[in-house]
Amino acid sequence: MQAVGGVRSLNLDSSRPLLLATGETLSPLTIAFESYGALNSAHSNAVLVCHGLHGDQFVASPNPVTGRPAWWPRIVGPGRPIDTNRFFVVCANMLGGSMGTTGPASLAPDGQPYGLRFPMIGVADIVRAQALLLEALGIDNLFLVIGAGMGGMQALNWASAFPKRVFACASIASAARQPAQNIAFAELGRQAIMADPDWRNGGYIAHGVRPSRGAAVVRTAARLSGQSGDQVRAIFKNGLAQERLSLAPDTREDRSDPNSHLYLSRAMDAFDLAADFGGALANAFQGAQTRHAVFAFSSDWRFPPEESRIVARALMAAGAEASFLEIKSEHGHDAYLGEEPAFESAL
């Protein structure tokens, strides 16, 4: 285990390859993560936070690479719903990510960046990589696994794949299968990156360039899809008032790897938890003892509340102890990141 540039990481050598769902193996493997609080003597207070498509492992501390603040300080921290005085909290950068975990920008065994040679991955592979990290940290069981959006998909996969290792699961503004409109948005974003002349067929690192224009389109789409319908209308109304043809471009500095977005968005689009269980979602949780809390936000059109209801119904059909709560909010999908007293209280 080591820290490089402020990023904590665990290096797994070729003696512990990660077997992917495609049958390929990935080694050596680096998993970057952050942890908060302390593991108790019984190792029973571990919480795994799974970040979303555009997130990172810096859930409760500033990102030392980008300088951005923690992305969930209202939820994770001393005295917060996930109290770091009580719990040992781990958040790992996803497999295929670009904040220290092995991904397309990482060096392959031949010393050159993987680029498009990086193997295709799925949400189940991301979860297996997290399991390797937790095992290396001496954690066999989780008190709670929690996530929103793509993070919620990981949390549900954890509860299904490791039912005896997860006491509680909280999925927030998520789904057991990627909604169709999200697949459409994601494909447009991927096309924008690949249409950028600087993408260079995925080999932009070797050419010393970056498909920044395509990546900016992806960030703009993420910004819009995280808002409520009324917020989006207000943004465009403001643009019309200023006689602009389009939104002001997102000029924030971005350190993420565009190829990483291609891979992770594809993994998200392919996620279908019921597919391996005869198409019946309830079968994915049959006989499990994990307790579930399923949250949705009323104005979320990226992951509409009905998607969460489908998950809750399947859990109840499987006999799981589950609760569902739709939070009335005007802040769309990104409501989980802001001040939502009803959500925080319920959690």
C-alpha positions in Angstrom: 0.0 0.0 0.0 1.3 3.4 -0.8 0.5 7.1 -1.3 1.4 8.8 -4.5 0.7 12.5 -5.0 -1.8 12.5 -2.1 -3.7 9.5 -3.5 -3.7 6.4 -1.3 -3.5 3.2 -3.3 -3.2 -0.6 -3.0 -1.0 -2.4 -5.5 -1.9 -6.0 -6.2 0.8 -7.9 -8.2 0.3 -10.5 -10.9 0.0 -13.2 -8.3 -3.5 -11.9 -7.6 -5.1 -11.2 -11.0 -8.6 -9.8 -11.2 -10.8 -12.2 -13.2 -13.2 -10.2 -15.3 -16.7 -11.2 -16.4 -15.4 -11.5 -20.0 -13.0 -14.2 -18.9 -10.0 -12.0 -19.3 -7.7 -11.2 -16.3 -6.2 -7.9 -15.3 -2.9 -7.7 -13.5 -1.0 -6.0 -12.0 -3.8 -4.0 -10.5 -3.8 -0.7 -8.5 -6.9 0.4 -6.5 -6.9 3.9 -5.2 -9.0 4.7 -2.2 -9.7 6.9 0.8 -10.7 5.9 4.3 -12.1 7.7 7.3 -12.6 6.8 10.9 -11.2 3.6 12.5 -12.0 -0.1 12.1 -13.2 -1.5 15.5 -11.7 -4.6 17.1 -14.5 -6.8 15.7 -14.1 -5.4 12.2 -17.9 -4.9 12.2 -18.2 -1.2 11.5 -17.0 -0.9 7.9 -19.0 1.2 5.4 -18.3 1.1 1.7 -19.3 4.2 -0.3 -19.6 3.6 -4.0 -19.2 6.8 -6.1 -21.1 7.6 -9.3 -20.0 7.9 -13.0 -18.5 11.3 -12.6 -17.3 10.9 -9.0 -14.1 9.9 -7.2 -12.9 8.4 -3.9 -12.7 11.8 -2.1 -16.1 11.5 -0.5 -15.2 13.4 2.7 -12.0 15.1 1.9 -10.7 17.6 -0.7 -9.3 16.0 -3.9 -5.5 16.7 -3.8 -5.3 16.3 -7.6 -8.0 18.7 -8.7 -8.4 20.8 -5.5 -12.2 20.2 -5.5 -13.9 19.9 -2.1 -15.3 16.6 -0.8 -18.4 15.6 -2.7 -20.6 14.3 0.1 -19.6 16.2 3.3 -23.2 16.4 4.5 -23.5 12.6 4.7 -20.0 11.3 5.6 -18.1 12.9 8.5 -18.1 13.3 12.2 -21.7 13.6 13.5 -23.1 13.1 10.0 -25.5 10.3 9.0 -22.5 8.1 8.2 -20.6 9.1 11.3 -16.9 8.7 11.0 -16.6 8.7 14.8 -18.6 5.4 14.7 -17.8 3.9 11.3 -14.7 3.0 9.3 -15.6 4.4 5.8 -13.9 3.3 2.6 -14.4 4.8 -0.8 -12.5 3.4 -3.7 -11.9 4.9 -7.2 -13.8 2.6 -9.6 -11.9 0.1 -11.7 -11.4 1.8 -15.0 -11.4 5.2 -13.3 -8.9 8.0 -13.6 -8.0 8.9 -10.0 -5.4 6.3 -9.4 -7.2 3.0 -10.0 -6.1 0.9 -13.0 -7.8 2.2 -16.1 -7.3 3.1 -19.8 -4.7 5.7 -19.0 -2.7 3.3 -16.8 0.5 1.7 -18.1 0.0 -1.8 -19.5 2.6 -4.5 -18.8 4.4 -3.4 -22.0 5.0 0.1 -20.4 2.6 1.9 -22.7 -0.8 3.3 -21.8 -3.6 0.8 -22.2 -5.9 3.1 -24.2 -8.4 1.1 -26.1 -6.5 -2.1 -25.3 -8.0 -1.9 -21.8 -10.4 -4.8 -21.4 -14.2 -4.2 -21.3 -15.5 -4.1 -17.8 -18.9 -4.2 -16.1 -20.3 -3.1 -12.8 -19.7 -6.7 -11.4 -16.0 -6.3 -12.2 -15.9 -3.0 -10.4 -17.5 -4.7 -7.3 -15.0 -7.6 -7.4 -12.1 -5.1 -7.4 -13.6 -3.4 -4.4 -13.9 -6.8 -2.7 -10.2 -7.4 -3.3 -9.4 -4.0 -1.7 -11.6 -4.8 1.4 -10.0 -8.2 1.8 -6.5 -6.6 1.8 -7.7 -4.1 4.5 -8.8 -7.0 6.6 -12.6 -6.5 6.1 -14.7 -9.6 5.6 -18.1 -8.0 6.1 -19.7 -4.7 5.5 -22.1 -3.0 7.9 -23.3 -0.9 5.0 -22.7 -0.4 1.3 -24.2 2.8 -0.1 -24.2 4.7 -3.4 -26.2 6.9 -5.7 -26.7 6.5 -9.5 -24.0 4.2 -10.8 -22.9 3.9 -7.1 -26.3 2.6 -6.3 -25.9 0.0 -9.0 -22.7 -1.2 -7.4 -24.4 -1.3 -4.0 -27.2 -3.5 -5.3 -24.7 -5.7 -7.0 -22.8 -6.1 -3.7 -26.0 -7.1 -2.0 -26.7 -9.7 -4.7 -23.2 -11.1 -5.2 -22.1 -11.1 -1.5 -25.4 -11.5 0.5 -23.6 -12.9 3.5 -21.1 -10.1 3.7 -23.4 -7.1 3.6 -25.6 -6.3 6.6 -27.3 -3.3 5.0 -27.6 -1.7 1.6 -28.7 1.8 0.6 -29.3 2.5 -3.1 -30.1 6.2 -3.9 -31.6 7.6 -7.1 -30.5 4.4 -8.9 -31.9 1.4 -10.8 -31.4 -2.3 -11.3 -31.0 -1.6 -15.1 -29.9 1.5 -16.9 -32.9 3.5 -18.0 -33.2 4.0 -21.8 -32.9 7.7 -21.8 -29.6 7.4 -19.9 -28.2 5.0 -22.5 -29.1 7.6 -25.1 -27.4 10.4 -23.3 -24.3 8.3 -22.7 -24.0 7.3 -26.3 -24.2 11.0 -27.4 -21.4 11.7 -24.9 -19.2 8.9 -26.2 -19.8 10.0 -29.8 -18.8 13.6 -28.8 -15.5 12.3 -27.4 -14.7 10.0 -30.4 -15.6 12.8 -32.9 -13.1 15.1 -31.3 -10.1 15.2 -33.7 -7.8 15.0 -30.7 -9.2 11.7 -29.6 -6.8 10.0 -32.1 -8.6 6.7 -32.0 -8.1 6.5 -28.3 -4.4 7.1 -28.5 -4.3 10.8 -27.5 -1.9 10.3 -24.6 0.9 9.1 -26.9 0.3 12.2 -29.1 0.4 14.6 -26.2 -3.2 15.9 -26.8 -6.6 15.5 -25.2 -10.1 15.5 -26.6 -11.1 18.4 -24.4 -14.0 19.6 -26.6 -15.7 16.2 -26.5 -15.1 15.9 -22.8 -16.7 19.3 -22.3 -19.9 18.1 -24.0 -20.0 15.1 -21.6 -19.6 17.5 -18.6 -22.4 19.7 -19.9 -24.7 16.7 -20.4 -23.9 15.5 -16.8 -24.7 19.0 -15.5 -28.0 19.1 -17.3 -29.2 15.6 -16.5 -28.5 16.1 -12.8 -31.0 19.0 -12.6 -34.7 18.9 -12.3 -36.9 19.7 -15.3 -37.7 23.1 -13.9 -34.0 23.9 -13.3 -33.1 22.9 -16.9 -35.9 25.2 -18.2 -34.6 28.0 -16.1 -31.1 27.6 -17.4 -32.3 27.8 -21.0 -34.6 30.6 -20.3 -31.7 32.6 -18.9 -29.7 31.8 -22.1 -32.6 33.1 -24.2 -32.7 36.3 -22.2 -29.1 36.8 -23.0 -29.6 36.0 -26.7 -27.3 33.0 -26.5 -27.7 30.1 -28.9 -26.5 27.6 -26.3 -25.3 27.2 -22.8 -22.0 28.7 -21.7 -19.4 25.9 -22.1 -18.2 24.1 -19.0 -14.7 25.5 -18.6 -13.9 23.8 -15.3 -10.5 22.1 -15.2 -11.1 18.4 -15.6 -8.4 15.8 -14.8 -10.5 12.8 -15.7 -9.5 10.6 -18.6 -12.0 10.7 -21.5 -11.3 7.0 -22.4 -12.2 6.2 -18.8 -15.6 7.8 -19.4 -16.1 5.6 -22.5 -15.5 2.5 -20.5 -17.4 3.4 -17.4 -20.4 4.7 -19.2 -20.5 1.5 -21.3 -20.4 -0.5 -18.0 -23.2 1.5 -16.7 -25.3 1.1 -19.8 -24.8 -2.7 -19.8 -25.9 -3.1 -16.2 -28.9 -5.4 -15.8 -29.0 -7.1 -12.4 -31.9 -9.4 -13.4 -30.2 -10.7 -16.5 -28.3 -13.4 -14.7 -31.4 -14.5 -12.8 -33.7 -15.5 -15.6 -34.9 -11.9 -16.0 -36.6 -11.9 -12.6 -35.0 -9.2 -10.4 -36.4 -10.8 -7.2 -34.3 -13.8 -7.8 -31.2 -11.7 -7.5 -32.0 -11.2 -3.8 -33.7 -14.5 -3.0 -32.9 -15.8 0.5 -30.6 -12.9 1.3 -30.6 -11.4 4.8 -29.3 -7.9 3.8 -31.5 -5.0 5.0 -32.3 -2.5 2.2 -33.2 1.2 2.1 -34.2 2.4 -1.4 -34.4 6.2 -1.9 -35.7 8.3 -4.9 -36.2 12.0 -5.5 -39.5 13.2 -7.0 -37.9 15.5 -9.6 -35.2 13.1 -10.8 -35.8 12.4 -14.5 -32.4 10.7 -14.9 -33.4 7.9 -12.5 -37.2 8.4 -12.1 -38.8 7.2 -8.8 -40.4 4.3 -10.7 -37.0 2.7 -11.2 -36.5 2.7 -7.4 -40.0 1.3 -6.9 -39.1 -1.6 -9.2 -36.1 -2.4 -7.0 -38.2 -2.1 -3.8 -40.9 -4.4 -5.2 -38.4 -7.0 -6.2 -36.8 -6.9 -2.7 -40.1 -7.4 -1.1 -41.0 -10.2 -3.4 -37.7 -11.9 -2.4 -38.7 -11.6 1.2 -36.0 -9.0 2.0 -36.4 -6.5 4.8 -36.7 -3.4 2.7 -38.0 0.2 2.9 -38.7 2.7 0.1 -38.8 6.4 0.4 -39.5 9.0 -2.3 -38.2 12.4 -1.2 -40.1 15.4 -2.5 -37.4 17.6 -3.9 -37.0 20.3 -6.6 -33.3 19.5 -7.2 -33.4 16.5 -9.6 -30.9 13.6 -9.6 -28.2 15.7 -7.8 -30.5 16.3 -4.8 -28.5 13.7 -2.9 -25.5 15.9 -3.1 -27.2 19.0 -1.5 -29.2 19.9 1.5 -32.1 17.6 1.7 -33.2 17.3 5.4 -35.8 14.6 4.8 -33.2 12.4 3.1 -30.5 12.9 5.7 -33.0 12.2 8.5 -34.3 9.1 6.9 -30.8 7.8 6.1 
